[in-house]
């Protein structure tokens, strides 16, 4: 059974049984989320907006180095750990738009993920946190699939101001270096100044905001585009140059606000 939050402009639908993901976001009568139809995308992660916890993006070979040794995480078809554990679990409903999930092994610590959806007059605020009682490394984020083309025919345009791009090696994973941004299409992580904006000209403009400067942009699929706030770049655990200077954030917020 899904949960629905709505006001005069916004209708958000959440499915607690599918990672408490946002399965639909309708603003001013327009559905802004979609399913990726590309065969290269795993159907389990190909729709809505889902939480990535207790890690976001990929971890090389699923091998996480800890003070107690190497922890082996489950891997996807490409041989790397992908997008955490929470997006495939059923979450507990603890209030209107509020969800909790206990997680542990194969992650090296046990804790609770919390996910909250709050309506704004012109959009939605999503808050995700991970509490394992420690300051152990983690990276968390939100993974939305936005429609490239609305039902009314408008094509999306992405505007954002990347300061740097995380270099990827031949295996598609970070090298640990930051480089100048290159032209798209992308499956890349950027350090971004300000807020990315998605515009479907003549229909709606959506401003994306977060407290984190790191955003993954996945613009390769034909039917969708992803703009994902993360507390750290993918595979940052293996690259000190990509790790937060002041400790690993255990919370992230994400606001999606529409103009008129």
Residue pairs with C-beta under 8 A, 6 or more apart in sequence:
1 16
2 13
2 14
2 15
2 16
2 23
3 13
3 14
3 15
3 16
3 93
3 96
3 97
4 11
4 12
4 13
4 14
5 11
5 12
5 14
5 96
5 97
5 117
5 119
5 124
6 12
6 119
7 119
7 121
9 27
9 28
9 121
9 122
9 258
10 25
10 26
10 27
10 119
10 120
10 122
10 123
10 124
10 258
11 24
11 25
11 26
11 27
12 22
12 24
12 25
12 26
12 117
12 119
12 124
13 22
13 23
13 24
13 25
14 20
14 21
14 22
14 23
14 97
14 99
14 117
15 21
15 23
15 48
16 90
16 91
16 92
16 93
16 99
17 90
18 48
18 50
18 87
18 90
19 50
19 51
19 86
19 87
19 88
19 89
19 91
20 50
20 51
20 86
20 91
20 99
20 101
20 115
21 47
21 48
21 49
21 50
21 51
21 87
22 33
22 48
22 49
22 50
22 117
22 124
22 126
22 144
23 33
23 47
23 48
24 31
24 33
24 48
25 31
25 32
25 33
25 49
25 124
25 256
26 32
27 122
27 123
27 204
27 206
27 258
28 204
28 258
30 150
30 151
30 152
30 200
30 203
30 204
31 147
31 150
31 151
32 146
32 147
32 150
32 204
32 206
32 256
33 47
33 48
33 49
33 144
33 145
33 146
33 147
34 47
34 145
34 146
34 147
34 148
34 223
34 224
35 46
35 47
35 145
35 223
35 224
36 46
36 47
36 145
36 221
36 223
36 224
37 221
37 222
37 223
38 220
38 221
38 222
38 223
41 221
42 76
42 77
44 87
44 88
45 82
45 83
45 87
45 143
46 145
47 145
48 144
48 145
49 126
49 142
49 143
49 144
49 145
50 83
50 86
50 87
50 142
50 143
51 84
51 86
51 87
51 113
51 115
51 128
51 140
51 141
51 142
51 143
52 83
52 84
52 86
52 87
52 139
52 140
52 141
52 142
52 143
52 228
52 230
53 84
53 85
53 86
53 103
53 113
53 128
53 130
53 138
53 140
54 84
54 85
54 86
54 103
54 107
54 109
54 111
54 113
54 130
54 132
54 138
54 139
54 140
55 64
55 73
55 81
55 83
55 84
55 107
55 138
55 139
55 140
55 237
56 83
56 84
56 139
56 140
56 141
56 143
56 216
56 228
56 230
56 231
56 232
56 234
57 82
57 83
57 139
57 141
57 189
57 216
57 230
57 233
57 234
57 235
58 78
58 80
58 81
58 82
58 172
58 173
58 234
58 235
59 73
59 80
59 81
59 234
59 235
59 237
59 238
60 80
60 171
60 173
60 235
60 238
61 75
61 79
61 80
61 81
62 72
62 73
62 74
62 75
62 79
62 80
62 81
63 70
63 71
63 72
63 73
64 70
64 71
64 72
64 73
64 81
64 108
64 237
65 71
65 237
65 238
66 108
66 136
68 108
71 106
71 107
71 108
72 106
73 81
73 106
73 107
74 81
74 106
75 81
75 82
76 82
78 172
80 173
83 143
84 140
85 103
85 106
85 107
86 101
86 103
86 113
86 115
87 143
89 101
89 103
91 99
91 100
91 101
91 113
91 115
92 99
92 100
92 101
93 99
94 100
97 116
97 117
97 118
97 119
98 114
98 115
98 116
98 117
99 114
99 115
99 116
100 112
100 113
100 114
100 115
101 112
101 113
101 115
102 110
102 111
102 112
102 113
103 110
103 111
103 112
103 113
104 110
104 111
108 136
109 132
109 133
109 134
109 136
110 132
111 130
111 131
111 132
111 133
112 130
112 131
112 132
113 128
113 129
113 130
113 131
114 127
114 128
114 129
114 131
115 126
115 127
115 128
116 126
116 127
116 128
117 124
117 125
117 126
118 124
118 125
118 126
118 127
119 125
120 255
120 257
122 257
122 258
122 259
122 260
123 206
123 255
123 256
123 257
123 258
124 255
124 256
125 253
125 254
125 255
125 256
126 142
126 253
126 254
126 255
126 256
127 251
127 252
127 253
127 254
128 140
128 141
128 142
128 251
128 252
128 253
128 254
129 140
129 250
129 251
129 252
130 138
130 140
130 250
130 251
131 250
132 138
135 247
135 248
135 250
136 248
137 237
137 243
137 248
138 231
138 248
138 250
139 230
139 231
139 232
139 233
139 236
139 237
139 248
140 230
140 231
140 249
140 250
140 251
140 252
141 212
141 216
141 228
141 229
141 230
141 231
141 252
142 228
142 229
142 252
142 254
143 226
143 228
144 226
144 227
144 228
144 256
145 224
145 225
145 226
146 156
146 198
146 206
146 224
146 225
146 226
146 227
147 156
147 223
147 224
148 155
148 156
148 221
148 222
148 223
148 224
148 225
149 155
149 156
149 223
150 200
150 203
150 204
152 203
154 200
154 201
154 202
154 203
155 200
155 201
156 198
156 199
156 200
156 225
157 198
157 199
157 200
157 201
158 196
158 197
158 198
158 217
158 219
158 225
158 227
159 196
159 197
159 199
160 190
160 192
160 194
160 195
160 196
160 197
160 215
160 217
160 227
161 192
161 193
161 194
162 181
162 190
162 191
162 192
162 193
163 190
163 191
163 192
163 193
163 213
164 178
164 179
164 180
164 181
164 190
164 191
165 178
165 179
165 180
165 181
165 182
165 188
165 189
165 190
165 191
166 174
166 177
166 178
166 179
166 188
166 189
166 190
166 233
166 234
166 242
167 174
167 175
167 176
167 177
167 178
167 179
168 174
168 175
168 188
169 175
172 187
173 234
173 235
174 189
174 233
174 234
174 235
174 236
174 239
174 242
175 239
176 238
176 239
176 240
176 241
176 242
177 241
178 191
178 241
181 190
184 217
184 219
185 219
185 220
186 217
186 218
186 219
186 220
187 216
187 217
187 218
187 219
187 220
188 216
188 217
189 214
189 215
189 216
189 217
189 230
189 233
189 234
190 214
190 215
190 216
190 217
191 213
191 214
192 213
192 214
192 215
193 213
195 207
195 208
195 209
195 210
196 207
196 208
196 215
196 217
196 227
197 205
197 206
197 207
197 208
198 205
198 206
198 208
198 225
198 227
199 205
199 206
204 258
204 259
205 258
205 259
206 256
206 257
206 258
206 259
207 255
207 256
207 257
207 258
207 259
208 227
208 229
208 254
208 255
208 256
209 254
209 255
209 257
210 229
210 252
210 253
210 254
210 255
211 252
211 253
212 229
212 230
212 231
212 249
212 252
214 229
214 230
214 231
214 232
214 233
215 227
215 228
215 229
215 230
216 226
216 227
216 228
216 230
216 233
216 234
217 225
217 226
217 227
217 228
218 225
218 226
218 228
219 225
219 226
229 252
229 254
230 252
231 244
231 248
231 249
231 250
231 251
231 252
232 242
232 243
232 244
232 248
232 249
233 239
233 242
235 242
236 242
236 243
237 243
